Amino acid sequence: MTMFRRRVVVTGLGVVSPIGNDVTAFWSSLLDGRSGAAPIAAFPVGGAAPAYAAEVKGFTPESAGLPRKRLKMMGRQAQLAFAAASAASLDAALPGAGVLATRLGMLLGVGMLNADVDEFGRAFHAASVAAGADFDEVAFGRSGAPALFPLWLLRHIPNLAAAHAAIALDAQGPSNTIATGCVAAANAIGEAARIIGRGEADVILAGGTDARVSPLATIRYRDLGWLATREDAEPATVSAPFDEAAAGFVNGEGAGVVVLEALEHARARGAHVHAEVAGYAAANDACGMLTPDRAGAALHQAISRCLDRADISRGAVDVVFAPAPSVAPFDRATAAALASAFGGSHAPAITATRSLLGHTHAASSALDCVAAVKSIGDSRIPATANLRRPIATLPFVTDAARHAAIRTALVGAYGFGGHAAALALRGYDQ
């Protein structure tokens, strides 16, 4: 049984991540426990902490096939999304498949767009020189604004990540952008499944993208107390979800996109089916902006509603890809939600990929969905790295990837502002 009137399946996967820029490399790194945390390469750190992040490595617009004419209008998160969407489209064999353009959509979760410090720095410097010691709005308009790239705003408009990819793929159907922080990709994938389920589209590329490895984002999260600043350990050992010694998240970036398709449409064109989307639900703690409800009420609600709507028993869930970011209040709230949602006797295996990926924010649950689909197909569960002293007595997968028959995987999402969501994925039955 599924909660959707039409069955919705996954026919394509695409990733750009700190541990690999294609699905094969990404999955191998997860299974092998290779971390994406490393010294920051995007900007000079000087003596500031942290000096590390989980950056996408080896990514260039040329290697990703990005359109040269549009590069000046594409911020980094749009570039990462374009590459992931292109890869997912190829994996689903969409080019040349005769998919009706008006029935092909694009839904992406996006994060906070970071202004280019160098770009704005030049403009403010020009204005300060013209005005003397004090900032003068008139001087900025005359001397600072001309120093900006004329179309600079197009790099920072949230919906343009989806727009660039949609234009390239001629996706003329439903298109949307969701900005619910760390939960955005789960919301995008869930809403895309709903749209297909009620018959408004046949195929939708859905997922999330984020790129916050920048000086301003580093300062912002560090000052809020969420960012790990440990300098007494190797970067790969810092991110420790569900661990007593969790010291904050390692800032990350990336993009993940899945191709969702109505089952009858996929069958008609002979598409390979990776998995089925069985359920989705979302909720909110309505508790606080910066801290979650201590019992993880929203995540508990989302998980329970998702499974109930999909008619999946708690005992039928084989693995949970948990949204613990290595920030103590959220790790504890997530653990509490999982314990209450499943109970001790039916708790599935639990893993947290942020231990290797860092926190990729709006891309995080999309990358987890790709991992969950691979887990179902490969009968493997990646381990949570750096988990030595668990904060709860839950069946965490630690030390090494585990072989297991996986029928149903649950992806959780939980973030600032109290947002939460859950997606149920399962093996495809004819």
N, C-alpha and C positions, 0 to 999 in steps of 0.2 A: 504494500500500500504506500502511496505517496500523498503529500498534502496538495499537490498540484493537479489540476484537471487533466493536463497533458503531462506525460512523463518527460522529465528534463535530464539530459545526459551531458557528460563532459566529453568533448571530441577533440580538444586541443589544449596544449599547455605551453606556456612561455615564461621564462624568468630572466632577469638580470639581477645578480645578487652579489653580496660580499664574498661568497664561496663558490661562485661559478656563474658564467654568463649564458649558460644553456641548461636545459633540464638534466641532461646526463651528468654534467659536472657538478651541478647543484646537489643532485641526489647522492652521488658518490661521496661528496664532501660531508653530507649529513651522516651517511652510514659510517664513514671513516672517522668522524669526529674532528674534522678539520675546521678550525675557527677562522672567521673572517676578520677578527680584530688584529690591527697592526698599526704601526706609527702613521700618523696623519700625513697624507701626501698632497691634499687639496690646497693647503695654505701653510705658510710658515708659522709654527707654534711658538717659537722662542722658548721662554722658560715657563709658559703657562701649562696648567694641568686641566684636563688630561691631554697627553700627547698622542693618544691613540683613538681610533674609531674603527668601525666596520664599514669600510668604503668598498664600492664596486671597483674592481681592478681590471686593467687591460681593456677598458671600454673606450672606444673612439667612435665618433659619428660615422667615420668612413667604414669601419669594420661592421658597424651595425646597420649600414645601408640607409642612413638618414638622408632625407632630401637636402642637398646643399643649399638650395635657394631659401629654405625655411629655417636654417640653423640659427640665424640671428634673432628669430622670433620664438625660439624654443628654449625654455629654461631646462635645467638638468633633469627635473622630474618628468618633464614632457619627453625629453630624449629617451630616458629609461623606459617610460611607458610605451613609446613608439616601438622600441626594439623588442620589448616583451610581447606586445600585441602582434607584431609582424611574425615573430617566431611561433606564437600560438596559432595564428592563421595558417602558416605553412604546415604545422603539425596536424591541423584539422583538415588539410588539403582543401581549403576554401578557394584559393585562386583557380579559376577555370572550372569550378564545380557547378556553376550555373545558379548560385544562390541569388534569389531575387533581392536586389539592392534595398528596396523599400521594406524588406522583412529582415534585414541585417542591422543590428544595433550595436551600441557601444556604451557601457556604463563603467565609470572608473571612480574609485575612491582616491582622493588626493589629500595631501597634507598642507601644512603651512608653507607658503612660498617665501623663500629667503631672497631678499634683495642682494644684488652683487655689491659687495663692499667697495671694490675698486671702482666700479661704475659710478656709484653715488659719491664716493670719496672725491673723485675728480671734479664732479659738479659742485660739491660744497666747497672744495678748495678754491675753485675759480671764483665762487661767490664771495668767499672770505677775503680773497686778495682784492677784489673790487670794492668791498665795503669796509676794509680795515679790520679792526679787532672784533667788532660786533657783527652778528648775523643780520643781514638786511634782506627782507623779502623781495624788494624791488631789484636789488643787486643780484639776487639769485635768479630772478626771472630774466635779467638782461645778460648775465655772465655765466651763471651756473647751468641753466637749462640747456643752452646750446652745446654744453659738454656731454650731455646725455645722448645716447643713441636714439634717434627719433622714434623708433618703435619699441623702446625699452619696456613699455607697459605690457606688451604682448607676451613677454617672458614670464609675467607674474600673474596673469589672469587664470584662475583655477581651472576653468572648463576647457582651456586650450590643450591640455594634455590629451583629453578624449577627442577634441576636435581634430588635431593633427593626424591622429591614427585613423579616425573615421574618414577623413578626406582621402587618405592614402588607400584605404580599403574599400572606398565607395560605400560606406555603411550609411545608408539613407534612412534607416529605421529609427526606433526609439533611442535617444541619446541623453545621457544625464551625467552629472558629476555630483558626488556625495562627499561632504567634508565633515565627517564625524570623528576626526582625529584617528586614534589607533584602531577604531572599529570600522573605518570607512570602507575598506575592501570587503569585509564580510557583509556589510550592508549593501554594497554594490552587487556582489554576487547573488545575495538573497533576493534583492529586488529584481535583478535580471531574470532569475528563475521564475519569479512571480509573473513577470511580463510574458515570458514564453508560455508559462502554464495557463494563462488565461487567453492565449491565442493572439496576442498583439504583435508578436515577432516569431520568427522561426529559429534565428541564430543571433546570439549576442556575445560579444567579447566583453568580459567583465573581470575586474580585479582592482589592483591598487598600485600607487606609485608614490614615492617620497624621496626627497634628497635634502637632508638637513645637516649634512656635515659641512658646516660653515662657521666662521668666527662668531657671528651673532647668535646662532642657535646654540653653540657651545657655551657661550657666556650665559645665555638665558636658562638653559637647563642646569648648568652648574650652580647658578645663584638660587634656583628653586630647590636645590638639594637632591635632585633626582639622578644626576649624572655621576657615574663612577669617576673618581679622581685618584684612585690608588696608583701610586708610582713604585710600590714595593713588590710588584709582581709582574710577570709577563702578561702582555695584553690578552693573550688567548685564555688566560685563567681568571680574568676579572669578572666576566658576566656569569653569575651563579644563581639562576632562578631557583626558587624554593629552598635556598640554603640559608642557614642561620647567619652566615657571614656575608650575605648579599650586600653589596656596597653601592648599588645604583646601576643604571643601565649603561651599556656601551652604545654610543650613538651610531646609528647605521643608516643605510640607504639602499634602495633597490626598487624593483617592480616585478609584479607577478600578474599574469593574465591567463584566464581559462576561457575556452570557447564552450559556451552552453548552447544546447541545441534540443529542439523538440525531437523526441525519439523517432517518431514516424518520419520526420524530415531526414534525420541521420540515416535511417534504414533505407530510405528511398534513394539516397545518393551513395550508399555503400560505405559510409564513414566508419572508421574504427572508433569504438566507444571505450573510453578509459574507465568510467565510473558513472554512477547516477547520483543526482542531487535529490535526496529524499525529503529533506525538511529544512526549515529556516525559521528563526524567530529573533526578535530584538526587544530590548527593555532598557530601563534607566533606573539607577539607584535613587535619583532625586534626593541626593544626600549632600554632596558638596562638589565644588569645582576641582579641587586638587587632591582630595582623598576619597577613597571608595567607602561604601558601607562595609563595616568590619566583617559582616557575615557574607559579603559578596552577593547581596540580594538580587541585583540586576542580572548577574551572570547565572545565578541559580534559576531565575525566572526564564531567561532565554533558553537555557539548556532544557528545562522541563517542558516548556511550550514547544520547542523544536521537536523533541522526541515524541511528545503526545500527538502533535499534528501529523507526524509521519508514521504514527502507530508502531514505534520502535520501543521495545521494552528496555529498561535500564541494563538488564543483563545481556542484551544483544550487542551493546557497544563494546568493541574490542580495544579501541585506543582513543585517547583524547589528546589532541594537540593543544596544549594549554597556553593561555596568553600571559604567563608570568614573565615580567620584564626584568627581574632582578632588582626591583624597587620594593622594599620590605612591606609597606602597607598593601600594595597591589598583589604581591605574592601571597600574603596571608589571606587576603580576601578571596583570591582565586582558589586557594587550597580549601578554604571554608566552604565555598560554593560547590566545589567538586565533591567534597565529603558529604554535604547535605543532599546534593542532587542524586548521587548514586548510592550512598550508604556503604557501609563497610563490606558487606558480603557480595555486592555486585559491582564493585569499583573496577573499571577497566584500567589497562595500562595507561600511564600518563607520561608524556614527554613535553619538553619545552625547547623549541628550536632557537629561541633567542639566546640561548647559551652559546651558540655558534655564530648566529647571524647578527648578534647585537639587536638593538631595537630599531626596526625599520619603519616604525610608526604606521602611516596609512597603508604601507605595502605589507605589513606583517601578516595579517590573516590571509592575504592572497598567496603569499609564499607558503604559509601553512597548508592552504588548500591544495597547492601543487604537491607538497610533501605527503599529504593525506592520500591523494589519488595514487601517488607512486607507492605508498605503503600498502594500499589495498592490492595493487597489481603485482607487487614484488614480494609480498608477505614478509616485510621487514619493518621494524620500528626503530627509528634513530634514537640514540640515547640522549639524555640531558647531561651535558658536560658540566664539570665543576660542582656537581651536587654531592657533597660529602656529609653534611649534617642537615638532613631534611627537617623542615619546619612542621611537618605533619606526617602521620602514619598512613600514607597513601602508596599505591603500587607504582612508584616512579620507575621509569626505565633508566638505569644508570650504567656507567662503566663502558658498555659496548652495545652496539645495535643488536636487537633481538629478532630472531626468526619467529614468526607467529602467523597462523592463518587469520587473516583479517577480512571480515565481511563488512563491518560498519565502522567508520571513523567519524569522530566528532571534532570539529574545529571551533574553538572558543575565541571570542574577542572581547576585550575589556579595556576601557581607557578613561582618560581624564574627562571630567564632566559627567561621569556616571554612566556613560554609554556602554552597552554590552550587546552581544549577538552570538548566535550559535548556528552552525551549519552541519547537517548530517549528510555524509557521503557514504555510498555503499557500492559493493561490487555489482556489476551489471548482469542481470539475468535476461535471457532472450524472452 
